[in-house]
Amino acid sequence: MFSGIILNKIDVGMIGAGNHANLVHYPSLADIADVNIAAMCDLNEERLNRTADKYQIKDRFTDYKRMLDEIDVDAVYIIMAPHLLDPLVMYCLKKKKHVFVEKPSGGSLEETERWAKEAKANGCLTMVAFNRRFVPIAVEAKKIVEESGPIIQCMVTFHKYTRPEERKAWSNNYELRKNQRGAIAPYMEDECHAVDLLRWAGGDVKNVQSYVSKHYCDETNAYNALVEFESGAIGILNANRASGARIHNIELHSKYTWAFVDLGRDLHKLNAIVARKSDSPYARPQVISSQALEGISGPSMDTRGFPPLYKYYGYYHENLHYIRCIKENRQPQTSFEDAVKTMELILKIQSGVETKPIM
């Protein structure tokens, strides 16, 4: 494992300077005082230099192996598409570097299990960016619900319209991994957020009943699942890619308490509705706004006084969690080992009974 010495700063090497990395990960790490972005790598030199200039990163590479040979970093962030991750992740783990990757954890259960095994063998602290677990308003709602007792029921909804070009890209990526053991279906590259939220709320899985469908396309694009957890709680997943727009939420129930969290990406939508025990079944629930929570505001506020997406939608908080785990020598919530369980649940759901398509 890690030496146990608490470092003043964690030296991070970044692989990838694409849109998502620049939207959420670079600004998040730049806001964390305990982080030094020591080096970065990207095949596209224009993109590499643009990002490095913005964050004043001196050491720049187009070869990640050379970066790791020349610069001594504690952790490596690999922000790339899942079908490209495996050789980079394995190389970094063999170099005994802590590793952070975007979701999902590769394209198959086989890859995730291999990463978890390699990480354990080399004492690496790892994390998969299942950021919904870290959205501040969702964390607050779950805390309130669990103050009344264990969660007994949870429901996650995640619908989205998928453009034809995205469908093609996801299908092409699936072709590259379909022969791997436990390959995840194309749309599960994104729906994995919803599946992981079920595990976050319910815990270890006991049984799964699932129905899948191919509505208006050749790929499975609708998932309906009933999950029984070891705790006795029940989880429900309702997800499809034949919808008209993005709809994402989670509902949590415990003893005399429930919470509904709208996980819309717009700040004004990102609220929680909470109802606690009351003398009246028609009592008015409490509405909690994301902007009212501590840690959302700060120097990153825009000219309108609003925090950026990375600050209120869990990206900053997942990065902060990872850096703290490295400093404290403990595995993050969403380590590769934990991600194996999410991948197992994904496979159980996507292998459900196929229903008649509506065309």
Secondary structure as UniProt FT lines:
FT   STRAND          10..15
FT   HELIX           19..20
FT   HELIX           21..25
FT   HELIX           26..30
FT   TURN            33..34
FT   STRAND          35..41
FT   HELIX           45..54
FT   TURN            55..56
FT   STRAND          59..61
FT   HELIX           64..70
FT   STRAND          75..78
FT   HELIX           82..84
FT   HELIX           85..94
FT   TURN            95..96
FT   STRAND          98..102
FT   HELIX           109..122
FT   STRAND          126..129
FT   HELIX           131..134
FT   HELIX           136..147
FT   STRAND          153..161
FT   HELIX           164..177
FT   TURN            178..179
FT   TURN            181..182
FT   TURN            186..187
FT   HELIX           188..202
FT   STRAND          205..213
FT   STRAND          222..229
FT   TURN            230..231
FT   STRAND          234..240
FT   STRAND          242..254
FT   TURN            255..256
FT   STRAND          257..262
FT   TURN            267..269
FT   STRAND          271..275
FT   TURN            281..282
FT   STRAND          286..289
FT   HELIX           290..292
FT   TURN            294..295
FT   TURN            299..300
FT   TURN            303..304
FT   HELIX           309..312
FT   HELIX           315..328
FT   TURN            333..334
FT   HELIX           336..350
FT   STRAND          353..354
//
